[in-house]
Amino acid sequence: MSISTRLDSYLSANKIPYQVIEHEHSASSVGSAIMAKIPLNQIAKAVILKDHEDRRLMAVLPAKNKISLSAINDNLLGNYKLLKEQEVYQMFSDCEHGAIPPVGDAFNIHTICDEMLDQLDYVYIEAGDHRKLLRISHKDYEIIAANSKHLRFSSDVMH
């Protein structure tokens, strides 16, 4: 598998340039960072949530961080929980399991982005498989994240 077809279509339609960083197969965004020799805080990962009305939400945060559901629920006045893995796999059928590109607009899903990502010169994202990351400039990441709500909802778990 290569770049997710929906991600590729979205990036092309929005004229978002990116650099493909190939690396050895990894099972997680943290593993991808290590294989590609990229600082962990520069890789954005996606976590998929749903509320009591089955509304889906993509939370995008640095790979080294841990999501705070209470911060999200307090901020959005919601009741979000983690989506079951099987449901995530169905939503992202053009991606390998666990390699979700953190670009909600490409998958027509509401998105929140942790403000920590807004301060980076470059953001690296999963491409949809376990062998490629896409390097996106700050300016282009702002375009990708323009429809997202930006708030602080994660904390650093690796120093």
C-alpha positions in Angstrom: 0.0 0.0 0.0 1.2 3.6 -0.5 -0.3 7.0 0.2 -4.0 6.9 1.1 -6.1 7.6 -2.0 -8.3 10.1 -0.1 -5.3 11.8 1.4 -3.6 12.0 -2.0 -6.7 13.5 -3.7 -7.1 16.0 -0.9 -3.5 17.2 -1.0 -3.6 17.4 -4.8 -6.9 19.3 -4.9 -5.6 21.8 -2.3 -2.2 22.1 -4.0 -0.4 21.1 -0.8 3.2 20.2 -1.5 4.9 17.6 0.6 8.1 15.6 0.7 7.8 11.8 1.1 10.1 10.3 3.8 10.5 6.6 3.4 11.5 4.5 6.4 11.6 0.9 7.5 8.3 -0.7 8.4 7.0 0.5 11.8 3.9 -0.3 13.9 3.3 3.1 15.3 3.9 6.8 14.7 6.5 6.7 17.5 8.2 3.8 15.6 8.0 5.8 12.4 9.7 8.8 14.0 12.5 6.6 15.3 13.0 4.8 11.9 12.9 8.1 10.0 15.1 9.8 12.6 12.6 12.6 13.2 12.0 14.3 16.5 8.8 12.8 18.2 7.2 16.1 18.8 7.2 16.8 15.0 5.0 13.8 14.0 1.3 14.4 14.2 -0.9 11.4 15.0 -4.6 10.9 14.8 -6.9 9.5 17.5 -10.5 8.9 16.5 -13.2 9.6 19.0 -17.0 9.4 19.1 -19.6 10.8 21.4 -22.9 9.4 22.8 -24.7 10.4 19.5 -22.0 8.5 17.4 -20.5 11.7 16.1 -16.9 11.2 15.1 -14.0 13.5 15.9 -10.4 13.3 14.8 -8.0 14.5 17.5 -4.5 15.4 16.1 -1.7 15.6 18.5 2.1 15.1 18.7 3.1 11.4 18.5 4.9 11.6 21.8 1.9 13.0 23.7 -1.0 11.4 25.5 -4.5 12.6 24.7 -6.7 14.0 27.6 -10.3 13.1 27.0 -11.3 15.2 30.0 -9.7 18.3 28.4 -11.5 17.6 25.1 -14.8 17.0 26.8 -14.5 20.1 29.0 -13.5 22.3 26.0 -16.2 20.9 23.6 -18.8 20.3 26.3 -19.0 16.8 25.0 -18.8 13.2 26.1 -16.2 11.7 23.7 -14.6 8.3 24.0 -12.1 6.4 22.0 -13.5 4.7 18.9 -13.1 0.9 18.8 -10.2 -0.2 16.6 -12.5 -2.2 14.3 -14.6 0.9 13.6 -11.5 2.9 12.9 -10.3 0.3 10.4 -13.7 0.5 8.6 -13.5 4.3 8.4 -10.0 4.3 7.0 -10.2 1.4 4.5 -7.6 2.9 2.2 -5.0 2.9 5.0 -3.1 0.2 6.8 -4.3 -0.5 10.3 -2.8 2.1 12.6 -1.5 4.4 9.9 -4.2 7.0 9.8 -3.2 10.3 8.2 -4.1 13.1 10.7 -5.9 15.2 8.1 -9.6 15.2 9.0 -10.8 17.1 5.9 -9.4 14.4 3.6 -11.7 11.9 5.3 -14.7 14.3 5.9 -14.4 14.1 9.7 -14.5 17.0 12.2 -11.1 17.7 13.6 -9.4 19.2 16.6 -5.6 20.0 16.6 -3.4 20.3 19.6 -1.9 23.8 19.6 1.5 22.3 20.2 1.6 21.4 16.4 0.9 25.0 15.4 4.4 26.0 16.6 6.4 23.7 14.4 8.4 24.6 11.2 7.5 21.2 9.7 4.9 18.6 10.6 5.3 15.0 9.6 2.2 12.9 9.1 1.4 9.3 8.4 0.7 8.7 4.7 -1.6 5.7 5.2 0.9 2.9 5.3 3.7 2.0 7.7 6.6 2.9 5.5 6.1 6.6 4.5 5.7 9.9 6.3 4.9 13.2 4.6 6.8 16.3 5.5 4.6 19.4 5.3 5.7 23.0 5.9 4.2 25.1 8.7 2.4 27.3 6.1 0.8 24.3 4.4 0.0 22.6 7.7 -2.0 25.8 8.5 -4.1 25.2 5.3 -4.7 21.5 6.3 -5.7 22.5 9.8 -7.7 25.6 8.8 -11.1 24.0 9.4 -10.0 22.4 12.7 -10.5 23.8 16.2 -7.2 24.4 17.8 -6.8 23.9 21.6 -4.5 22.2 24.1 -5.6 18.7 24.9 -2.5 16.6 25.3 0.5 16.2 27.5 4.0 15.1 26.9 4.6 11.5 28.1 8.2 11.1 26.7 10.9 13.5 27.6 
